[in-house]
Amino acid sequence: MDMNDKQYSQLFTNALSSDNQIRKSAEKSISDLASTDPTNFLLNLSFELSDEAKPTPVRQMAAAVLKNFITISNTVKTLWINLEVNAKDQIKNSILSTLASKEKNVRKSAGSVIAGICKVDLPITEKWPNLISSLCSNSYNENLNIRHAAIECLGYLCEELSKNTIDSFSIDAILSALIRNITDKEINSDILFTALNAFLHCLPLAEKNFTKKNELEIIMNALFDVCSNNMNNDYILEKISQIFIEVCSIYYDYISDYIAKFAEFTFWIVNNIII
């Protein structure tokens, strides 16, 4: 089934239809396209996602289909893993470029797709060697949309991966990028919250960092600095509370020097904030 760009867009629009018959027909067409020519199908999905002229819901639908195609079925995972390198690189570049989109929800969708690809296509350092360095670099970008999207994508990556599927150097880079962001006093609340959320997802991967006294000190001081700088921001303090609970749960044996500070912060939260 050969389709042009406009027909793909219409297909995804129909897949969002409230009319059950139209939606079911579109879903069947999507499934047929995926089976008939997966390479061309994935390329067109990535083009739909990255095209700023397309409606946001259509781009989000393309992202959802793309991620599900790559991550859900073992058969389809194999198709993606064995996809021709040039086509795969083109798809990845289209998705990565979408992190600069003007649409927040599209940027979120692109970040989720990137994390899904990394979960399947391992190791990242071989299959997508410049990804983490690019995301870490863009987490300091002057364009706040790109900065926000890069940080969010790092969080999605940490959420999808495990200590067995990401190397320690990459974790060091991610952790450094997140700490730099959460300690930036000029950062706005939305980006700070996203950085803290990404940090929360990074914690299970950071055992090596918590076992080294100098790195532990940097991490803990960064967290307590965020507390001190945001005592009037319940939204941020709630996220920090989640981080502290996770730290105590995973790394209790390494944080004895900080228990008193944890207790002080917890007491203040109980007396001042309803979580």
N, C-alpha and C positions, 0 to 999 in steps of 0.2 A: 504494500500500500504506500504509494508515493504521496507526500503531502508537502505543501509549501508552508511558509512561515505564518501566513494569515490563517490557514486551516488548522495549524497547531494551536494558535491562540483561541480560535473558536472552539476547538475540542476541549480545551481546559476551561473555557467559559461555560460550556455545556455541562462539564463535570461538576460544576458548582450550582447547577440549576436546581430550583425547588420542584421542578417537574420531574417526577420519578422516571418517566419513560425516557425523557431527554438525557437525564443523568446516567441511567443504566446503559443507554446506547453509547454514550461518550466513554464510560468506563470500559465497555467491551472493546471499543476502538483503541483505547489506550493499551489495553492488554494485548490486542492483536499486533499493534505496532511494536511493542516491546519484544514479542516473540519472533516477529518476522525479520526485523533489522535492528537489533539492540544497539549497535554502534551509532547509527544515524538517529535512533530514538533518543539516546542519552545526549548526543550532541545538541539536538533540538531542545531538549529539556533545559540544558545549560544555557542555551541562547535565550529561551523564554525568561529564565530567571534573571539573566544579566541585562536584559533590555529595559532601560529606564522609561521607554515609551509605552510599555505594557502596563495594564492595570495591576495594582498590588495583589488582589486576590488571585489573579491568574499566575502571577510570579510565585506566590506562596504555594499554590497548587503544584506548579512545576517542581518546586523544591521538595515538597512532600513526596511526590511520585518518584523523583530522582533518588531521594534518600531510601525510600522503601525498596526500590528496585535493587539498590546496591547492598542493603543490609539484611533484608528479611529472609529471603529464600537461599538455601545453600547452593542450589543450581545457579541462581542469578549472581550470587557472590562470585562464583567461579567465572562466570561470563565477564564480570567487571575486572577481576584479577588478571584474566588472560586477554583483556582488551588491548588492541594495538596501541603501542606507546604514544605515538603522535596524537591519536584521537583522545587518549586519556589525558595527556598534557593539555590539550585544547579545552577539554571539559573542566579540568581543574583550574585553569587560568580564568575561564569565564566565571566560575563560581567565586574564585578568590577576588576577582575584580568587583563582584557584587557587594563586597564589604564596604565599598565606597558609595553605595546607593544613598540617595536622599531619603529613602523610605526606611524607617526604623524597623518595621516588621519584616521587610525584605532582607535587611542586614542580618536580623536574627535567624531567619530561615537559611540564609547562605552559610552562616556559622554552624548551624546544626548539620547541614549537609557535609561540610568540610570535616566535622568531627566524625560523622558516619563513615566517610571514606577512609579516614585514618584508622578507624576501628577494624576495618576489613583488610585494608591494603597495607600490610606490615612487612618489614619495619619502616616506620616513618622516615628515618634517616636515609633509607635507600629509595623508597617509593615516592617520597615528596621531600627531598633533602633540604630545600630552602624554606619550607613552610613555617616552622617554629621560629626561625630567626627573623623571617618577614613579619610574623605576627607580633613578636616581641618588639621589633623596631617600630612598628606602627602603633604599638600601645603608648608611644610617646608622641604620636603625630600631632601637628598643630591643628589639623582638621579634626574637630571633636567627634564628628560622626565616624570617621575612620578609626580614631583612637578608641571610641566606645565599642565599635564592632570588633576590633582586634582583641580587646580585653575579654569581651563576651565569648568570642570564639575560643580563646585560650581556656576559658572555664568549661566550655562544652567538650573540648579535647580531654581535659582532666577528668571530666565526668564519665566519658566513654572508655578511657584507657585504664590500665592497671600497671602496677610496678613491673609486671612481666612483659608489657607491650610498649614501654617507653623507656629510653635510656636516662641515666642519672644526669648527664650533661644537659639534656633537654629540660629536665625538671628544674635544674639549677637556673637555667635561663628564664623559664616561666616564673619561678618563684621570685627571682630578682626583679623581673618586670612588674609583677603584681605588688611587691613591697614598695618599689619606687612609686607606683601609682597611689597606693593607699596612704603613703606618707607625704604626698604632694598636697600642701595646704591650699593650693590654688584650684584644685580639682573640684568640679561641681558634684552635687550630691548624687545625681543619677550615675555618673561614671564611678564615683567612689563606691556606691552600693554594688555596682556590677563587678568592680575589682575585688571587693570583699567576698562576693558570692563565688567568683572564680577561685579566690584564695581558699574558700571553704572546700571546694571540689578538689583543689590541689593537695590538701592536707594528707589524704591517705597515701599519696605518692611520695611524700617528703620525709620518710623515716630517716634516711641518711642525714638530712639537714638538721633534724631534731636531735640526733645523737652527737653532733659536733657542738661543743660549748659555745664557740664564737658565733656560729650560724644561728644557734638557738637564741642567743642573746639578741642578735639582729632582728629575728622574727618576733620575739616577745616584746622588745622595745617598740617595734613598729606598731604592734597591736595596741599596746598601752598608750602610745602617742595618739593613735586614732581615737581612742576613748577620751583622752583629755581634750582633744580638739573638737569633739562632737557631743559634748555632754547635754546639749539642748536639742539634739536630733534623734528622736525616738526611733525613726526609721533605720538609721545607721546603727544605733546601739543595739537594736534587736538582732541585726545581722551579726554584730560582734559577739553578742551573747551566744548565738549558734556556733560561732567559731570556737569560743572558749569551751563550750560543752564538748565539741568534737576533739579539741586538743586534749582535754582532760581524759576523754574516753580512749583515745588512741595512744597518747604519749605521756600518760600520767607518771611513768617511771623516770622520765627525763626532766620534769618541770617542778621538782620539789622547791627550788629556789624562788618560784613565782606563786606558790600557793597562797601566800598572804595577800598578794596583789589581786589574785583571782577572787579571794573572799571579800576583799574591800569593794571590788567592782560589783560583785553579786549583791552585796548588802545595799549598795547604792541603787542598783536596778530595782530590787524588791521594794525599796522605800519611795522610789520616784517614778517608776514606769510600770504600767500594766501591760504585760506581753501577751 
